[in-house]
């Protein structure tokens, strides 16, 4: 049998321990850090859309295909188009594609991947910033052959997936290198869309 004084001390220590545990648990809870490009988004949504790969390098092709499938899987296309399902299928013509993937060589640029957004007239909406408040009808994603780490399939896949995020309306996350939309591909550890990335997509298309 324990003495009452000892029991009182034990209860106090126990309560302090519980409070400390709660503080620790709340401090490590993830917070939404996704950012949006603006109020604009991909016209027609992100379900039952198309993509085209306009390059011959199998490494590029594999990276682009894998990144599309990552997004398809992350936003679950098996719900008959309800909610914010993401589903893109491959087509053989750029004219019929919602997103086109290309390779280009730009040794003076610092980027490894770049996304361009176009309106119905074929104008690049990045030129005038209209993507911040207007919808775009298709996107073009390029790998910079001078910067892409071609011997690192995971990094290539991460870059492609990151650019797809831009194509659907996600901006850079500059605080968490563990999410796909983190700005720097060298420090970024995410290869596939994370919960934060998919939360951003749901915020746009939900």
N, C-alpha and C positions, 0 to 999 in steps of 0.2 A: 504494500500500500504506500502510495506517494504522499508526502506531506503537502498541505495546501499551498504553502509558500513556493515550493518547488513547482507545483502544478501551475501556479500563476505565472511564474517565469517562463515555463514551457509554452503556455498559451500565448504569451506575449511574443516570444521568439517565433512561434508558429505563425501568428498573424503577420508579423513583419516579413516572414519568409514568403507568405502568400502574396502580400503586397509587392514585394520585390519581384516575384515571379510574374505577376501581372504586368508590372512596368516593363520587364524584359520582353515579355511576349508581345505587348503592344508596340514596343519600339522596333520590333523586327517585322511587324506586319507590313506587307507591300502596299504602297499607295499608287494611285493612278498617275502616271507621269507622261502619258501619251500627249502629243500635240497634233493639232489639225492644221492643214494648209490654209484653211479659212472656211467659209461657208459653202464653197464650191465642191462638187464631187463628180464622179463619173456618171454622165447622163445614161440612164437606162439601168443603173445598178451594177451589181457584181455577180449576178446569177445568170447562168446560161449565156455566157459571153464567149469570146474567141480570142485566140492568140496565134501569132505567126513568128517563126524563127527564121530570120534572113541571113544566117551565117552558116558556114560549112564546118567549122571546127567542132569536133565531137565533144570536146571539153566544154565549149560554150553551150552547145545544144543540151548536154546532160545537165549543166547547171541551171539553165532556164527551165527545162522540163521539171527538174526536181523542185525548184522554187515554186512553180505553179502548183504542183501537187502538195507541197507543204501548206500553202494557203488554202487549197481545196480541202485538205484534211483538217486544218486548224479551225476553220469556220463551218465544218461539217456539211457537206453537200447532200446528205442523205435525208433531208427533211422536206422533200418535194417543193423546194423553193420558198418555204416559209421563213419568216424571220430575216436574218441577214446572211443566209447561206452564200458561200463563195464557190462558184463553179465556172471554170474556163476550159474550153476544149480547143485542141489544136486544129488549125486550118492551113490550107496549102497556098493561100493568096493573102498578101498584105492588104489588099483592097477590102477584104472581108473580115479583117481582124480588129478587135477592140484595142489590144496591146500588141505592138510589134517589138521584137528583140533584134538588135543588130550588134555588130562589132565595128569599131572604128579606131584608128590610131591617132592619138593626140599627145605626143610626148611632152608638150609644154603645159598640159593641164595636170592638176593635182588629183582630179577625181578618177576613181576606178570604174564607177558606174554613174550614169546620168539619165534622168527622166525628163522628157519634154511632153507637155500637155497641149492638145490642139482643139480649137473650136470647130464648128461646122464648116467654116470657110477655109480650114487648113492653116490658120494662123497660130503660131506658137504663143500660148497665153502667158508664158513666162516673160515675154518681152515687155508686156504692159502691166503685168501683175493682176490681170483680170481673173486668174484662177482663184484668187482669194474670195471672190464673190459670185463667180459665174461657173456653171458646169462645163466640163470638157467632154468631147465626144469620143476621143481616143487618145492613146498615149504611145510614145516611142521610148524604148529603153535601150541604151547602148552600153556595152562594155568597152572600156578604153584599153586596147591591146597593149599599150605602153605601160599600164599600171596594174592591170589585173594579175593576181598571183596564179598563173595558169597551172602551177604544180601543186596547188592546194585546192582540192575539189570542195572542201567544206567552206573555205573563204569565198570561192566563186559563187557557191550556192547561197551563202549569206548575203553577198552583194546583190545578186539577182533578186532575192526575196525582199531585201531592203528597198530596192527600186520599185518593186511591185507595190510595196506599201505607199510610196509616193504616188504611183499611178492611180491608186484608189483614194488618195486624199490625206495621207498621214505625213506630218512634218517630222523633223528631227527631234529625237530625245537627246538632250545634251547632258543628262545627269546619271544615266544608268547604262553602263556598257553591257549589261546582261540582257538587254532587249534588242530586238531586230532593228528597230528604228534609231538606235544609237548612231550618232553621226560618223564617227571614225571607224572604218572597217578593220584597221589594224588592231585596235584595242577592243573592238566588239567581240563578245564571246558567243552571242546567240547565233545559231545557224538557221533555225526555223522560227516562225512567229510565236511569241510568248503570250501569256494571258494579257499583258499590258497592250501588246500590239493588236490583238483581236478585240480588246475592249475599245480601242480607238476606232476600229472598223465598225463595230456595232454602234458607236456614238454617231458615226456618219450615216449609216444605212439602216439603223434600227427604227 
